[in-house]
Amino acid sequence: MNKQEKKIRRAFKEKNWNAIKTSDSWQIFKIMSEFVEGFETMSKIGPCVSVFGSARTKSDNKYYKQAEEIAYILTQKGYGVITGGGPGIMEAANKGAKRGSGKSVGLNIELPFEQSHNEFIDNDKILNFDYFFVRKVMFVKYAQGFIVLPGGVGTLDELFEAITLIQTGKIGRFPIVLVGEIYWEGLMDWIKETMLGVEKNISLKDLDLFSIVNTPEDAVAIIDKFYNKYTLKPNF
């Protein structure tokens, strides 16, 4: 065993992940550790809904207030709430779950410019990730639905990842709800007119994979209606 291998083995034993990142072959252990910790924690939480939206949304914004109310109503229906753990819409959803005395989960991602987790996550349900792809598995695998409020590139990434997995049959169907018709209408017009109509890159039935609503009550009602027909279970 050479010096570099000894150094990496010692770093792994001490959980010094920054040292392990210097080697592609040993980086797999850090990835495995994130999956293992995520699976062990998330498998115990029960039925949950993942709520997405911008980290930049302020507390006086209507979508912040809607996210909080959505999460509160979800807890009254027996669901926990999963968010990305950060500020903005994520904070609002965790706050609503806390107010409803429901399970409040935060899947925090470590970034150079943000973000520390918000204060409304249950202490035993905070998970920190270095890898976006591991984190996204947790969002999908342990959620019975997605509720997506206005957000940026990250929100769109999570939305279209879920749609793609359902469209291709990689996971079972679950409800995806977009909140805020005004915010989403430009994107929806382009999907219908260009992606579907002109270029025919999707089929008409793909538009049935998600719904658009304006109120917290309507968002939760779609989740509830779906599970009147199906048994709650993990999606993988």
ZAMARDREN-850568 format. One record per residue (C-alpha): residue number from 1; residue in three letters; x, y, z. Coordinates in nm, 3 decimals, decimal comma, always signed. Each point is the difference from the previous one (the first is absolute). Layout:
! ZAMARDREN-850568
{rec NUM; ALA; {X; Y; Z}}
...
***
This chain:
! ZAMARDREN-850568
{rec 1; MET; {+0,000; +0,000; +0,000}}
{rec 2; ASN; {+0,152; +0,335; -0,102}}
{rec 3; LYS; {-0,009; +0,325; +0,197}}
{rec 4; GLN; {-0,296; +0,138; -0,193}}
{rec 5; GLU; {-0,209; -0,311; +0,064}}
{rec 6; LYS; {+0,086; +0,011; +0,371}}
{rec 7; LYS; {-0,096; +0,367; +0,013}}
{rec 8; ILE; {-0,337; -0,067; -0,164}}
{rec 9; ARG; {-0,074; -0,299; +0,223}}
{rec 10; ARG; {+0,073; +0,210; +0,307}}
{rec 11; ALA; {-0,220; +0,281; -0,133}}
{rec 12; PHE; {-0,287; -0,241; -0,055}}
{rec 13; LYS; {+0,035; -0,141; +0,352}}
{rec 14; GLU; {-0,004; +0,355; +0,140}}
{rec 15; LYS; {-0,279; +0,105; -0,239}}
{rec 16; ASN; {+0,224; +0,268; -0,146}}
{rec 17; TRP; {-0,197; +0,023; -0,325}}
{rec 18; ASN; {+0,200; +0,292; -0,141}}
{rec 19; ALA; {+0,308; -0,221; -0,011}}
{rec 20; ILE; {-0,193; -0,283; -0,162}}
{rec 21; LYS; {-0,126; +0,233; -0,273}}
{rec 22; THR; {+0,357; +0,018; -0,133}}
{rec 23; SER; {-0,034; -0,353; -0,134}}
{rec 24; ASP; {-0,271; -0,098; -0,247}}
{rec 25; SER; {+0,020; -0,367; +0,091}}
{rec 26; TRP; {-0,040; +0,063; +0,372}}
{rec 27; GLN; {-0,268; +0,264; -0,045}}
{rec 28; ILE; {-0,249; -0,283; -0,043}}
{rec 29; PHE; {+0,013; -0,060; +0,375}}
{rec 30; LYS; {-0,117; +0,353; +0,071}}
{rec 31; ILE; {-0,283; -0,047; -0,248}}
{rec 32; MET; {-0,090; -0,333; +0,161}}
{rec 33; SER; {+0,001; +0,157; +0,346}}
{rec 34; GLU; {-0,248; +0,265; -0,113}}
{rec 35; PHE; {-0,232; -0,264; -0,144}}
{rec 36; VAL; {+0,023; -0,218; +0,310}}
{rec 37; GLU; {-0,065; +0,285; +0,242}}
{rec 38; GLY; {-0,285; +0,126; -0,217}}
{rec 39; PHE; {-0,165; -0,340; -0,032}}
{rec 40; GLU; {+0,031; -0,075; +0,371}}
{rec 41; THR; {-0,153; +0,332; +0,103}}
{rec 42; MET; {-0,265; +0,041; -0,268}}
{rec 43; SER; {-0,134; -0,356; +0,015}}
{rec 44; LYS; {-0,139; +0,074; +0,348}}
{rec 45; ILE; {-0,195; +0,319; -0,069}}
{rec 46; GLY; {-0,322; -0,136; -0,152}}
{rec 47; PRO; {-0,212; +0,163; -0,276}}
{rec 48; CYS; {+0,138; +0,339; -0,104}}
{rec 49; VAL; {-0,037; +0,259; -0,274}}
{rec 50; SER; {+0,299; +0,186; -0,143}}
{rec 51; VAL; {-0,050; +0,376; -0,029}}
{rec 52; PHE; {+0,222; +0,202; -0,234}}
{rec 53; GLY; {+0,053; +0,368; -0,078}}
{rec 54; SER; {+0,246; +0,285; +0,003}}
{rec 55; ALA; {+0,247; +0,055; +0,283}}
{rec 56; ARG; {-0,025; +0,374; -0,076}}
{rec 57; THR; {-0,369; +0,040; +0,082}}
{rec 58; LYS; {-0,055; +0,240; +0,292}}
{rec 59; SER; {-0,239; -0,057; +0,287}}
{rec 60; ASP; {-0,237; +0,275; -0,117}}
{rec 61; ASN; {-0,040; -0,159; -0,344}}
{rec 62; LYS; {-0,335; -0,164; -0,074}}
{rec 63; TYR; {+0,170; -0,322; -0,110}}
{rec 64; TYR; {+0,187; -0,024; +0,330}}
{rec 65; LYS; {-0,334; +0,024; +0,180}}
{rec 66; GLN; {-0,156; -0,255; -0,234}}
{rec 67; ALA; {+0,287; -0,243; +0,056}}
{rec 68; GLU; {-0,043; +0,027; +0,375}}
{rec 69; GLU; {-0,373; -0,060; -0,028}}
{rec 70; ILE; {+0,046; -0,294; -0,239}}
{rec 71; ALA; {+0,236; -0,168; +0,244}}
{rec 72; TYR; {-0,233; +0,063; +0,292}}
{rec 73; ILE; {-0,296; -0,154; -0,185}}
{rec 74; LEU; {+0,213; -0,298; -0,104}}
{rec 75; THR; {+0,083; -0,074; +0,363}}
{rec 76; GLN; {-0,368; +0,009; +0,089}}
{rec 77; LYS; {-0,057; -0,263; -0,268}}
{rec 78; GLY; {+0,267; -0,226; +0,148}}
{rec 79; TYR; {+0,294; +0,084; -0,225}}
{rec 80; GLY; {+0,345; +0,115; +0,097}}
{rec 81; VAL; {+0,181; +0,265; -0,203}}
{rec 82; ILE; {+0,338; -0,028; -0,174}}
{rec 83; THR; {+0,187; +0,308; -0,122}}
{rec 84; GLY; {+0,351; +0,092; -0,108}}
{rec 85; GLY; {+0,056; +0,131; +0,350}}
{rec 86; GLY; {+0,094; +0,355; -0,092}}
{rec 87; PRO; {-0,165; +0,344; +0,013}}
{rec 88; GLY; {-0,288; +0,140; -0,205}}
{rec 89; ILE; {-0,271; -0,242; -0,109}}
{rec 90; MET; {+0,183; -0,283; +0,173}}
{rec 91; GLU; {-0,002; +0,182; +0,331}}
{rec 92; ALA; {-0,366; +0,082; -0,042}}
{rec 93; ALA; {-0,093; -0,364; -0,058}}
{rec 94; ASN; {+0,200; -0,121; +0,299}}
{rec 95; LYS; {-0,158; +0,276; +0,207}}
{rec 96; GLY; {-0,349; -0,111; -0,102}}
{rec 97; ALA; {+0,080; -0,362; +0,083}}
{rec 98; LYS; {+0,130; +0,105; +0,339}}
{rec 99; ARG; {-0,312; +0,205; +0,065}}
{rec 100; GLY; {-0,210; -0,303; -0,085}}
{rec 101; SER; {+0,204; -0,222; +0,234}}
{rec 102; GLY; {+0,090; -0,219; -0,296}}
{rec 103; LYS; {+0,328; -0,147; -0,116}}
{rec 104; SER; {+0,230; +0,267; -0,139}}
{rec 105; VAL; {+0,292; -0,133; -0,206}}
{rec 106; GLY; {+0,287; +0,202; -0,149}}
{rec 107; LEU; {+0,238; -0,132; -0,267}}
{rec 108; ASN; {+0,266; +0,268; +0,011}}
{rec 109; ILE; {+0,259; +0,038; -0,277}}
{rec 110; GLU; {+0,345; +0,137; +0,079}}
{rec 111; LEU; {+0,085; +0,282; -0,240}}
{rec 112; PRO; {+0,281; +0,258; +0,000}}
{rec 113; PHE; {-0,241; +0,297; +0,021}}
{rec 114; GLU; {-0,286; -0,156; +0,195}}
{rec 115; GLN; {-0,167; -0,156; +0,198}}
{rec 116; SER; {-0,046; -0,078; +0,364}}
{rec 117; HIS; {-0,315; -0,188; +0,084}}
{rec 118; ASN; {-0,304; +0,188; +0,127}}
{rec 119; GLU; {-0,113; -0,016; +0,361}}
{rec 120; PHE; {-0,332; -0,179; -0,062}}
{rec 121; ILE; {+0,140; -0,344; -0,085}}
{rec 122; ASP; {-0,030; -0,278; +0,257}}
{rec 123; ASN; {+0,338; -0,055; +0,162}}
{rec 124; ASP; {+0,005; -0,369; -0,088}}
{rec 125; LYS; {-0,105; +0,063; -0,362}}
{rec 126; ILE; {+0,279; +0,227; -0,125}}
{rec 127; LEU; {+0,220; -0,156; -0,267}}
{rec 128; ASN; {+0,296; +0,171; -0,167}}
{rec 129; PHE; {+0,114; -0,091; -0,350}}
{rec 130; ASP; {+0,296; +0,085; -0,221}}
{rec 131; TYR; {-0,153; -0,164; -0,307}}
{rec 132; PHE; {-0,311; +0,131; -0,171}}
{rec 133; PHE; {-0,075; -0,337; -0,161}}
{rec 134; VAL; {-0,007; -0,181; +0,335}}
{rec 135; ARG; {-0,225; +0,268; +0,146}}
{rec 136; LYS; {-0,240; -0,024; -0,295}}
{rec 137; VAL; {-0,037; -0,374; +0,053}}
{rec 138; MET; {-0,119; +0,071; +0,354}}
{rec 139; PHE; {-0,253; +0,257; -0,121}}
{rec 140; VAL; {-0,156; -0,249; -0,239}}
{rec 141; LYS; {+0,039; -0,332; +0,178}}
{rec 142; TYR; {-0,160; +0,109; +0,326}}
{rec 143; ALA; {-0,270; +0,238; -0,126}}
{rec 144; GLN; {-0,359; -0,083; -0,085}}
{rec 145; GLY; {-0,026; +0,315; -0,207}}
{rec 146; PHE; {+0,170; +0,322; -0,112}}
{rec 147; ILE; {-0,143; +0,347; +0,057}}
{rec 148; VAL; {+0,197; +0,259; -0,194}}
{rec 149; LEU; {-0,026; +0,372; +0,067}}
{rec 150; PRO; {+0,176; +0,274; -0,200}}
{rec 151; GLY; {+0,374; -0,049; -0,006}}
{rec 152; GLY; {+0,312; +0,016; -0,213}}
{rec 153; VAL; {+0,225; -0,241; -0,185}}
{rec 154; GLY; {+0,027; -0,245; +0,292}}
{rec 155; THR; {-0,378; -0,018; +0,035}}
{rec 156; LEU; {-0,040; -0,067; -0,373}}
{rec 157; ASP; {+0,268; -0,268; +0,018}}
{rec 158; GLU; {-0,186; -0,183; +0,277}}
{rec 159; LEU; {-0,334; +0,040; -0,178}}
{rec 160; PHE; {+0,115; -0,135; -0,337}}
{rec 161; GLU; {+0,202; -0,280; +0,162}}
{rec 162; ALA; {-0,320; -0,131; +0,160}}
{rec 163; ILE; {-0,203; +0,038; -0,321}}
{rec 164; THR; {+0,270; -0,182; -0,198}}
{rec 165; LEU; {+0,019; -0,290; +0,246}}
{rec 166; ILE; {-0,377; -0,047; -0,012}}
{rec 167; GLN; {-0,020; +0,047; -0,377}}
{rec 168; THR; {+0,266; -0,267; -0,058}}
{rec 169; GLY; {-0,145; -0,243; +0,253}}
{rec 170; LYS; {+0,305; +0,008; +0,226}}
{rec 171; ILE; {-0,220; +0,075; +0,300}}
{rec 172; GLY; {-0,367; -0,043; +0,078}}
{rec 173; ARG; {-0,243; +0,278; -0,073}}
{rec 174; PHE; {-0,052; +0,258; +0,275}}
{rec 175; PRO; {-0,169; +0,341; -0,006}}
{rec 176; ILE; {+0,199; +0,306; -0,105}}
{rec 177; VAL; {-0,168; +0,332; +0,075}}
{rec 178; LEU; {+0,116; +0,343; -0,114}}
{rec 179; VAL; {-0,127; +0,296; +0,202}}
{rec 180; GLY; {-0,052; +0,341; -0,163}}
{rec 181; GLU; {-0,157; +0,007; -0,347}}
{rec 182; ILE; {+0,138; +0,346; -0,078}}
{rec 183; TYR; {+0,356; -0,108; +0,076}}
{rec 184; TRP; {-0,014; -0,321; -0,203}}
{rec 185; GLU; {-0,215; +0,111; -0,295}}
{rec 186; GLY; {+0,290; +0,111; -0,224}}
{rec 187; LEU; {+0,177; -0,332; +0,041}}
{rec 188; MET; {-0,322; -0,192; -0,054}}
{rec 189; ASP; {-0,078; +0,197; -0,318}}
{rec 190; TRP; {+0,343; -0,087; -0,138}}
{rec 191; ILE; {-0,038; -0,368; +0,091}}
{rec 192; LYS; {-0,341; -0,021; -0,168}}
{rec 193; GLU; {+0,068; +0,218; -0,305}}
{rec 194; THR; {+0,363; -0,079; -0,080}}
{rec 195; MET; {+0,107; -0,321; +0,171}}
{rec 196; LEU; {-0,329; -0,178; -0,071}}
{rec 197; GLY; {-0,161; +0,190; -0,286}}
{rec 198; VAL; {+0,285; +0,104; -0,230}}
{rec 199; GLU; {+0,282; -0,243; +0,077}}
{rec 200; LYS; {-0,208; -0,292; +0,131}}
{rec 201; ASN; {+0,270; -0,090; +0,253}}
{rec 202; ILE; {-0,254; -0,118; +0,258}}
{rec 203; SER; {-0,340; -0,164; -0,019}}
{rec 204; LEU; {-0,330; +0,153; +0,107}}
{rec 205; LYS; {-0,032; -0,246; +0,288}}
{rec 206; ASP; {+0,324; +0,134; +0,152}}
{rec 207; LEU; {-0,193; +0,315; +0,095}}
{rec 208; ASP; {-0,204; -0,215; +0,237}}
{rec 209; LEU; {+0,309; -0,072; +0,213}}
{rec 210; PHE; {-0,043; +0,327; +0,191}}
{rec 211; SER; {-0,271; +0,242; +0,110}}
{rec 212; ILE; {-0,004; +0,377; +0,051}}
{rec 213; VAL; {-0,197; +0,167; +0,281}}
{rec 214; ASN; {-0,017; +0,334; +0,178}}
{rec 215; THR; {-0,085; -0,081; +0,361}}
{rec 216; PRO; {+0,150; -0,211; +0,279}}
{rec 217; GLU; {-0,331; -0,181; +0,044}}
{rec 218; ASP; {-0,011; -0,104; -0,366}}
{rec 219; ALA; {+0,363; -0,114; +0,008}}
{rec 220; VAL; {-0,056; -0,233; +0,295}}
{rec 221; ALA; {-0,334; -0,119; -0,140}}
{rec 222; ILE; {+0,177; -0,142; -0,306}}
{rec 223; ILE; {+0,237; -0,199; +0,221}}
{rec 224; ASP; {-0,289; -0,126; +0,212}}
{rec 225; LYS; {-0,214; -0,093; -0,302}}
{rec 226; PHE; {+0,283; -0,199; -0,153}}
{rec 227; TYR; {+0,051; -0,207; +0,314}}
{rec 228; ASN; {-0,367; -0,076; +0,035}}
{rec 229; LYS; {+0,071; -0,246; -0,280}}
{rec 230; TYR; {+0,353; -0,116; +0,081}}
{rec 231; THR; {+0,176; -0,140; +0,305}}
{rec 232; LEU; {+0,273; +0,221; +0,144}}
{rec 233; LYS; {+0,338; -0,160; -0,062}}
{rec 234; PRO; {+0,359; +0,091; -0,095}}
{rec 235; ASN; {+0,040; +0,077; -0,368}}
{rec 236; PHE; {+0,299; -0,229; -0,077}}
***
